[in-house]
Amino acid sequence: MRIQIRRTGGFAGIERFATVDTAGRPDAAEWRALASAAVEESAPTGPARAGVPDGFAYEITVDGRTVHTAEPRLTTAQRRLVSRVLREGA
């Protein structure tokens, strides 16, 4: 499973991008469950709905399926996935 996160916006407007490929990872099942929950909790949409001023907008792509969301609308699963991919991804 390939998981990509693109974060844009914020006060400085700096874009951040990270990818995790779960193939061969011992924790692949945990990643799959989290990614599936994050994508299923949001319908695929166009550009992120308006968030809060200086907040972040997110593009979450899991195996080619993309959803968009923005602060403060992230679900718990989306927030956990974004945080983990940006921390552990390349």
N, C-alpha and C positions, 0 to 999 in steps of 0.2 A: 504494500500500500504506500502510495506517495502522498504526503501531506505538505501543502504549501500555505504559508501565511504571508500576506502583504499588509503592512500597517502603514497608513498615511495620516497626515494631519498633525494634530498636537500644536503646541505653542510655537515650536521652531519649524514645523512643517517638514520634518525629516522623515523620509520613507525608509522603512525597514522591511527586509524580506528574508525568509528562512524556509528551508525544506528539510523534511525528514523522510527517509525511505525505510520502512519497517521490515523489509525483506531480510531474513536472517537474524533479526534481533530477538533475543530471548524474551523480551517484553512486548512482542508484536501483538499478542492478543489484547493486552491492556490498551495499546495505541489504537487498535481497530475499534474497540468498544467506545473509547472516548471520541474518536473521530466520527464514528457513525452517529453517536448521540448529538454531537455538535452540528452535523449537517442535517439530520432529521428534524431538529428543533427549529429550523428556519427554512422557509421555501426559497428556492433559487430566485434571485432578483437581479435587477440592473444595478447601477451604481448605488452605493450605500445611502440609505435614508438619512436625512439630516440628523445629526447628533447634537451634542452640546458645543458651544463655542470653544475652540482650542482642544476639543476632544479628538480621540483617534477614531478612524474608520478602518474596517478590516475586510479583507477579501480572503475567504477560507476556501481552499480547493483540496478536495480529497478524491484521488483517482479520476480527475477530470470533471467532477461535479463541483460547481462553485456557488457559494452563498456570500452575500454581503451583509454587513451589519455595522453598527457604530455605537460608541458609548452614549448613553448608558444601557443600551438595549441588548448587550451580550447576555446570553444565558449562562448558567453556571458551567455547563459542559464547554461552551465556546470559550469562555474566559480561561478555563483550565487548559484547553488545547492550545490556544494562542500563547499563553504564558510558557507552556512546556516546549512548543516548537521554537519560539523565539529564543529560549534559553538553551535548548539542546541541539537545534538544527544548524545546518551549515548555510 
